[in-house]
Amino acid sequence: TDMWGLTYRDDERDTEDALGETFDVNAVEAPVSGNFTFPNPPLGIQPKGFVNAHFGPDSSAKSLQFRKGTTTLAFVYEPLTEKDQGGIIVAVDSRASAGEYISSKSVMKILDVGDHMVATMAGGAADCQFWCRTVHKYCNLFELRERSTITVSAASKYFANVLYGYKGQGLSVGSMVAGYDKRGPQIFMVNSEGDRTLLKVCSVGSGSLNAYGILDTYYKPKMTDEEAQKLGRRAIMHATYRDAGSGGVCNLVHITPTKKVRYPGVDVSKLWYEFADEIGRDIAYDPRDE
């Protein structure tokens, strides 16, 4: 048995059908999902208290705190011309921080949860990665069992229900489930408090207020694909410039009615210099001798 509770019995052999052809019965049966539980720390220590004691503000790890920083955003837009596809733009930074310590500069914060859907991660990296994989597993099993594509609404509802079951136990998850289904493009914001909200423009993370400032100023319901991608990158760039917990590169995914396209990461420092040149602003004041 593996960690998800999926089992395979040694006594199950290949079986012959009416035509005499052999097949593996495990290949035609839906796997049974077991009840997975986390092992708790020894001596009855609560996980939330354990983390606070060793990585909280009163612990000895002054330079390695359990304080997070990130910027993620997503928005829905309609095509402006016939050449544009429209859909959803999802843009994120790539920095993982632990208080003053930058633990990684190359985290992929856009995780696949289906062929037509992604989830973003903000908060505790381990919490986000584990539970997004759990949602991905649920979506795959649903589509195998029901023989139909799961909707973004159903996937986000399952995500919110799972997180609500662990409410108050110290999980740190702020995610967006974004994708295209039979109802069109949809974005749901989901967090570890069990909240679930349908939005057209959404940003999550410590740099979200900076990103919202750019999105609220320049967002339009109808844009060209190039304008939408530029807006997503610009909002992430400004957030990383003002928020110490965000940085690295800007990763971007464009979800259209027919496909999901991942674009290479662009260094946010390069984006800032391009923006400064565009508006004619000096990076720093350069005093001159008169």
Helices and strands as residue ranges (DSSP letters): E 14-16, E 22-24, G 25-27, G 42-44, H 47-55, E 72-79, E 87-92, E 96-98, E 101-104, E 110-114, E 117-120, E 122-123, H 125-146, H 152-165, E 173-181, E 184-191, E 196-199, E 201-204, H 208-218, E 222-223, H 225-242, E 249-255, E 260-267, H 268-279
